[in-house]
Amino acid sequence: MDKREKILDAAKEIFFKKSFYEATMEDIAEISGVKKSTIYYYFPSKMELVFELIKESIEKILLRLEGILININDPKEKVREIVKFYKDTYEESFKLLIVLQRLGYDFMQTKDEKEKVKKFFKNIHNQKEKIGKFFGDVTLSTGKRISGEIFAGSLLGALGKIMFEHVSQNEPIEDRKFKEIEEIFIAALS
């Protein structure tokens, strides 16, 4: 593992335990074993570090999802795989989800921070739109054709909602809730 990765791993641990404002670069240096001056070489500020941590983590997650979906043609099977992926990701990335939720609270203090958060979530939105393109247009059980981007966005939104509700309560999600969302979206397809 290179220094940059060590710094990002340590940052995830620190931001999981402390708010953005409580966490220090000294904390990150101590856990990573990387000098504070070296951390600043890679990341000019704590804000840049936390945004890079989240950006890279989410990009890796979405690339894994794209890799799964690229070889599946049946929309119903895509729904099943997306739900399974989100369930697995919730369990694997719980700390990252806590960090994401904390930042929503921490970074709404100044206009500059709000703009940075807005830009960050716009980037995530653009990546989610790519997932919708894997669906192409879909035919609903009513016979109506809709954009795959709208369908996938609705599915991802429903999954994201239950994930963040449970993260805020620091609790696991019952398999039943994932299954119910899967059933709703599969039933919606013809």
Sequence and secondary structure as in RCSB ss.txt:
>XXXX:A:sequence
MDKREKILDAAKEIFFKKSFYEATMEDIAEISGVKKSTIYYYFPSKMELVFELIKESIEKILLRLEGILININDP
KEKVREIVKFYKDTYEESFKLLIVLQRLGYDFMQTKDEKEKVKKFFKNIHNQKEKIGKFFGDVTLSTGKRISGEI
FAGSLLGALGKIMFEHVSQNEPIEDRKFKEIEEIFIAALS
>XXXX:A:secstr
  HHHHHHHHHHHHHHHS TTT  HHHHHHHHT  HHHHHHH SSHHHHHHHHHHHHHHHHHHHHHHHHTT   H
HHHHHHHHHHHHHHHHHTHHHHHHHHHHHHHT SSHHHHHHHHHHHHHHHHHHHHHHHTT SEEBTTS EE HHH
HHHHHHHHHHHHHHHHHHHT    HHHHHHHHHHHHHHB 
